[in-house]
Amino acid sequence: MSAALERTVTPEQVKDIGRCQKLLPTEADFKGRKGYWRRAKMVEDESGKIVPDPSGRYDWGFKFRPNVNGKFTSTGGEVLERMRPFMRADTERQQKNVSKQASPALLRDANGAVRPVAPGLADQAARRNGWTHVWSVSRNGRVESGVGGMLFRVGRFGWEATGRLQLGLSGKIAPLRLPQYDPDGNPWRWIAGSWRKVV
C-alpha cells in the first residue's frame, strides 16, 4: 500500500516550504552571544586531504539549555519565541497537505477481508483481483457491497438489495441477474421482477 499511496511534492508545496523556512531564526539573531558557534565546512581536496571549504562555506549553531528541572530557562524561552512563527506556519502547511490527501479506497476480497488501495488504483485492483468496493455510509443509512458486487442497504429487517452494482464511485443497475450475496453471505436471486433473499 505504501508504494501505491506514494506522494510527490508539487512546485507549490516547494514554495510553501521555502516561505516557512524564511521564518526560521537567522544567524544574526544569535551571533556574538554565549553559545553561538561557527565552523568551516570541510571538503576533500585533490590530494585526498580534508580541508576547510575554499569557498568559505560554514555551519553555525546556538548551544543552550532549554530547561532546568523542567522549567524553561530565559534563553530557552527566547529561542522558543523566535521559533514560533516558523512552527505555526509549518503546522498550517502540513495540515493543508494532509487535508488534500485522498483517503484510501476500501476493497473487499473474496474472503471478506477489507483491503485499502490508493483511490486512483481502486477500480483496476477490483477488476484484476475480483474484489468489490466497500460502501459504508449513505444518506439513507449504511450501504455495503456484497460478495458479488451488488450494493445492499440496511433496512428495517436486515439487508435490502438495491439492484445496483457498484463500479467506481457511481452505482449502475446490474446488467446481469446473476445470484448475489449480501455482506453477511446470504444468497439473493432475481425472482419475478425483484431481488429476493433465498432462505
N, C-alpha and C positions, 0 to 999 in steps of 0.2 A: 504494500500500500504506500510506503514512503516514496518509492520511485514514481508511482502514479500521481501522487499529490505534490510532487516536486514543484517548487515555485521559483520563478525567475524574478530578478529585480528590474523594474521598469526605469526609464530615464527620469520620470517624475519622482520616483522613490529615491533615486540617487541625489536629486536636487534637495529633497526633504532632509536626507541625511546630512548634506552639506550645510543647510540652513541651521540644523540643530547643532552641528559641531562648531559653528561660528559663535555659539552661546557659551562654549566652554571657557573657563578662566584662561587667561593668557600668561605668558612668561613674565610680562611686565607687572602683573598683579603680585608676583612673589619675589622678583629679582631684588637682591640686596637684603633679604630678610633671613633670619636664622632658620635653617632647614632647607634653604634653596641650594640646589646643586646643578652643575653643568659639566658635561664631559664630551669630548670629541668622539664622533662615530669612528669606528675602526674599520679599515679595509685592508685587503691583501694587495701588496704591490707586485711588480713584475718578477721580483726575485722570490716571492712567496712569503715575505715578512708581513706581519700585521703592523700597520702604521696608522696614525691619525689620517682621516679623510682629507686629502689636499684641497677639496672644495670648501672646507670649513664647516661642513655639517656637524651637528651635535645633538645630543639628547639632554633634556633637562627635567627636573622634577622638584618636588617640595616634600620633604620628610617632616612629619609632625605626629603628635599623639592626638588621635581623635577624641579619646576619653580617658578618664582616670576613674577606676571603680564604677564604670557605667555612667558617669556624668560627663557631658561634653566639656572639653577644655575650651578656652576662649578661641584658640586657633582652630580647633575642630568645628566650632560653631560658625566661625567666619568662612572656613572652606565650604561648609555645607550651604551657607547663604550664597556664596559665589557659584556653587553648582546648581542651585535651584532652578534658574531659568532653563538650563540645558535639560535637567531631569524632567521638568514639566513638559517641555517641547518634545523630548524624545518619547515620553509616555504617550502623549497625544498622537505622535507619528505612528507608534506601534499599534495603538488602538484603532487608528484609521485603517492600517493594513490588515489587521485581524478581521475587522468588520467587512472588508471587501472579499475575504476568502470565502469561497463557497464550501459549505459543509459537504462531507462525502455522501454520495447516494448509497442507499442500503439495498442490497440484493439478497434474496433468499435462495439457497442452493437446494438441490433435490432432497437433502436430509433435513431441511427445515432450518438450518443454521443461517444466521444473518451475517452478510459479509459487506464491509464498507469498501466502496470503489470511488475513484475520482469521478466527479459529475460528467465530465466530457467523455469518459470511457464506459459509462454505465450501460448504455444500450448495446454497445459492441460486446461487452462482457456478458450481458444477459443472453444475447443470441449465441455467442460462441460456446458458453458453458451450460446453456439450458436453464439459467437462473431466472427468477422473476423479481420484479421491483416490489419493494415493501412500502405500502402506504399506511400511515398510522393515524392521520388526522384529516377530517374534512368538516365542512360546515354542518353536516347532518349527523356527526358522530364519528366513531372510529371506522376506518376503512383499511382493509389489508388485502393483499393479493393472495390467492390460493396457490396450491402447488401447480395447477395447470395454467396459471397466469391471469385468471379472471378475478376481478375485484369483488370483494364481499364487504358488506357493511353490517354493523351491529344493529339489530332490530330489537323489538320487544321480546322475541322468543329465541334469540340467538342470532346466528349468521343469516343474512339475506343475500341472495345472489343479485348482482347488479346487471348482469348480462353484458358487461363491458370488459374488454381485455385491455390491460394496461400496456401501452407501448410508449416508452419515454415518459413525458410529463402529461400527455393528453390521452384520455381513455378513448378507445374506439370500440364500436359494437363488435363482438366476437364474430368473425366471418364463418366459423365452423361451429357446429353444435356438438363438439366432442365432449365427453364426460369431463367434469371439473371436480376439484376437491377444495373444500373451504380450508381456512388456516388451521382448523382442528383436525383435518384429514378426512372429514365426512364426504362421501361421494354425492355429486349432484348431476342430474340428467335433464336434457331438454325434452319435456313431455307435454304434448298437447298445447304447444304455443307458449310455454313458460318454463323457467328453471325450477326444478323441484328436488328437494333433498331425498335421496334414496335411503330408506330405512330397512 
